[in-house]
Amino acid sequence: MFALVLAAGMSRRLGRPKQVLELDGTPLVCHVADAAQGANLDGVIVVIGAHASEIELALRGRPVYRVFNPHFAQGQGASLAAGIRAMPSTVDAAVVLLADMPQIRSDVISAVVDRWRETQAPALIAQYRAGRGHPVVFDRSVFGDLAKLDSDTGGREILTSLGDLVVGVPVDAVGPPRDVDTEEDWERLQAEWAGSRR
């Protein structure tokens, strides 16, 4: 099982590379990569595209593989496809994470991964008390479909097509981690992060 961290986005709405915004002195993409490293996984792939040099610099020294997606402007689906195509042939599943969700926790990643190991379901998603959200695990049986994605919907269309075959995994947390799309999102995340550490 590998983690696939999607970090190729252009940050259009924010207007600056959100992947390298620093929270507690650590870039967002590194918070996510570190959470993946803390789970029981065989490797971590970070898909880069826009702002590649800044993200490469931020990740320096971390034991992760980097994959460049030349089609990053097509959106999240194209980045997910690029990461899936770069997976070693021995990888039997991938847990998908987003670079702008630094609140993702290693124990939550592990819970979804462990459930996949028990069920071998085609897809699993964390079930928070407030609803479903990242991380998502995809079994190798759907890698072929994921590798063809080229839209901005990411893996949602695959999850929709699988319907009841998607397994929800209850996790010990109130709500899914927030992402950062706007300055308001960034300000709210910083306030929540500071509040959680008081």
N, C-alpha and C positions, 0 to 999 in steps of 0.2 A: 504494500500500500504506500503510495506517494501522496504528498500534499501538493496541490497546484494553487499557487498564490497568483491571482490576476492583478498585475500592476502596470498594465500597458496603456491605461486610459490617458486622455488628453486634458482632463480636468477643465473642460470648457466652462462650466458654470462657475467654478471657483476662480478661474483665471490665473492659477499658478499650480505647480505640481503638488497635489495633495499627498502623494505617496511619501514625500520627504518632509512634510510638516512635522515639527518636533513636538512630541508630547512627553513631558518629563525628561526632556533631553534626548529622546530616542525617536527617530523617524517612524511614521506610521507603518510603513512597509516592514520595518524591522520588528516592531511589536508583533505583527502577524507572523512573520517568519519564525520568531522566537517561540511563539505559542505553538506553532507546528512542530518545531524541534522538541518541544516539551511533551508532545504526544508520542504514542508508540508507533512510529512510522519508519519506513525504510529510506526515505529521502524526501527532499523538498525542492520543487521546481518553481522558480519565480518567472513569470512571463512579463517581459518588458517591451516597451515600444516607444511611445512619447516620453520625453524626459529620460531617456535610457541612461545617459551618462551620469546624471544626478543620482538615479536609483542604484546604478552599479557602484558608485562611490559610497552610498549609504550602506550597501550590503557588504562592502569589503570586509573580509575577515570572517564572515559567516559561512558555514558549510552548506551552501545552497547552490543548486544548478541554475543558470540563467538561460532563458530561451528568448530570442528576439522575435517579435511578431511584426513583420513589415506591413501588415494590413491592420494595424491598431486603430486606424481611423474608422474602420467598419464597425467597431464596437466590441462589447464584451464577448459575444459569441465567437468572433474571429480569434480572440485571444484564448478562449477556452479550447477552441479547435487546435490552435498552434501548440498549446501545452499538451493536449492529448496526443497529438501526432509525435511529440518529442518523447513520450513515455517509453522507457525500456520495454522490450517485448515480454519481460518476466513480470511486469507490474499487473496485478490482478484487479486493482480498484484505485480510484483517486478521490481524495477529499478536497473539495473546491473551497477556497478561501478568497476573500477580497482584501486588497492591500489597504483599503481605507476603513477597515473595521478593527481598530486596535483593542477593542474590548473583548474580542474573541478569546476564549479560555482553553488552555490545554486539556483540562478535564472534560470539557464539553466535546472537543474534537475527539478525544479518546472514547467517550461514551458512544458516539455515532460510529466510529471505526470498529469498536468492539462488537456493536450490534450487527454490523455488516459481516464480521467474521463468524457470527452465529447463524445468520440467515442467508448470506450470499444473495440478498435481494438486489434487483437491478438498480435501485436508487433508494437512498435514505436521507432524511432531513431532520434536523434537530427540532423537537417540539417543546417550546418554552411555555411557561404558564400563560403568556400573553399571545401565543400563536407560533406558527412555524417560522424558521429562519435559518441562516447559515450556522454551522457548516452543512454542506450537502456531500454525500458520498455517491459516486457512480461506479457501478460494477463494470468490468471489462466488456461484458456482453452488450453494453450500449456505447462503447468507445467509437464504433464505426459511425453511429449517428452524430455523436458529439464532434467528431473530426470533420464533419461537413458543415458545421454551423458557420454562418457568415453575417449574422444580424447582431443587433444590440440587445437582444433579449436573453443572452447567455444560455444557461441550461434550462430556463423555465419552460421552453417549448417541449423539451424532452420529458421533463417532469409531468407536464400536462398530458402528453401522449401516453405516458405510463399509467396514469390514473391511479387506481386502487393498488397497483403494484408498488407504489412508493410507500415505504415504511417510515412512520413518524417515530422518532426516538425521544422519549421524555427525558429532559435534562433539568438539573437543579439550578434554575435561574428564572428570573421574572420575565424578561423579554429578550428578543434577539439583539445582538450588538448593532449599534447605529453606524451608518456610513456617513461619509462627508461629501456633500455635493455643493454646498453653499457656505458663505461666511457665517450665516446663522447656525448651520450644522456644526461648523468648526468651533464656534463660541460655546455652543451647548455641550459639545463633547468635552471641551476643556473644563467647563464648570463641573460636569458630572465626574470627570476623572479626579479633579481636585477634591470634590466632596466625598468620593469613595475612599480617599486616602487620609481623611481626617481622623 
